[in-house]
Amino acid sequence: MNKKPKYHFQCTDCGAVYKADEVRYLCPKCASKNTPDLPPKGVLKTLYDYEALKVEGVGFDSLKKTNYLELLPIENLASLPNLHIGKTPLYKQEKLEGKKLPFHLFLKDDSQNPTFSFKDRASALVSAYAKEQGFNTLVAASTGNAGSSLSGICAAQGQKAIIIVPQSAPAAKLTQIIMYGAGIVPVQGTYDDAFDLSIKATEIFGWYNRNTAFNPMTIEGKKTVSFELYEQLKQAIPDRIFVPVGDGVIISGVYKGYEDLLKLGIIDTLPTIVAVQSKGSDNLARNINQERFVIESSHTLADSISVDIPRNFYMAQQFINTYQGEVLEVEDSDIVRASGILSRNTGIFSEPAAATSFAGLLAYYKKGMLTENSKNVVLLTGSGLKDLNGVNDLISIPEAIPAHIDALKNLSL
């Protein structure tokens, strides 16, 4: 007797439904009409038999016992890398700059993942799926984090990673990629140029492609953060979650995790999720309610969310509109300031892209938009050590003093 498929895909644009073995990346009907000057259509959503799971009595307690395997598109947890991925700490912060906060603030620190990035969640699931499907070479386009993540995960799995990066990617992230033993290919151009080349390489060489918003497994990996938040907040729904946004995949993953719980009847409402972008790279936020998508060149110090063409725009737009999400843009100066406040008040040093979400929370706080006793989560997605250039304006190294106590007494510390 054939086992019933665990999941299927549905196109977020045309609604076409595909069996798990019928398609691997985009909906072929929509992908054939895509043009390079617009976000791609045909991104697939992974759906499970929620009604059957409810009949089987699958609830949150049973999901925890299996590490959510019933809601993951793999067959065996042993396919995942033998690294500590996910289950990152959630810190409660009661004060900022010496003042007690009138609301509850929780910081989800995903820089604690093996390659110091939230993207390990996606890479781990992509790698596990590739292992089960017989792929040994994986490729990705990246400004740094996704590439270093895939490289590290593949190193742990005995798989080969090929990373195509724009030549402007930060040296710290490129160093990670090289140290993990991946093949690195810098290209003359932007992230979008690297993305397009990786797709062509997938077609020509048969490599398995990890690209966000191209591979539906990336969203399934990233959604696990929502399961963890639900558990860590003692099965309560926060009022708001602030998420840094570039391609729109992380925020879609956060939505997808909560939506899975909603479809299982475990929760009856979703949190308000705030998409925070830099004004220097606001192609998702600026177009979210427009009929015609208009691209503007990105110029932001937050390189991990510097994107001209947000590849997961249409799915993110659907989620935000369906569940009444909110969109916010912040200046690069706000991001740098937020990084400093976060570091000196909490001991968490986040890269600019990660600090963007905290800048969003500070903006809401300043405007009086966070109600008393509300629960607010800030998603911190990467370590500050990945991009030291972003905080150069905050760094001033004092001149050396004589190694004598009298010289130390004269300093104002």
NORDABEL-V271076 format. One line per field, one symbol per residue. ss: DSSP state (@ for helix, = for strand, . for the rest). A space follows every 50 residues. Layout:
ss: ???
This chain:
ss: ......=====.....===........@@@@............=====.@ @@@@@....@@@@@@...@@@.....@@@..........=======..== =========@@@....=..@@@@@@@@@@@@@@...======..@@@@@@ @@@@@@@..=======....@@@@@@@@@...=====...@@@@@@@@@@ @@@@@..==.......@@@@@@.@@@@@@@@@.......=====....@@ @@@@@@@@@@@@@........=======@@@................... ..@@@.......@@@@@@@@@@...=====.@@@@@@@@@@@@@@@...= .@@@@@@@@@@@@@@@........======.==@@@.@@@@@@@...... ....@@@@@....
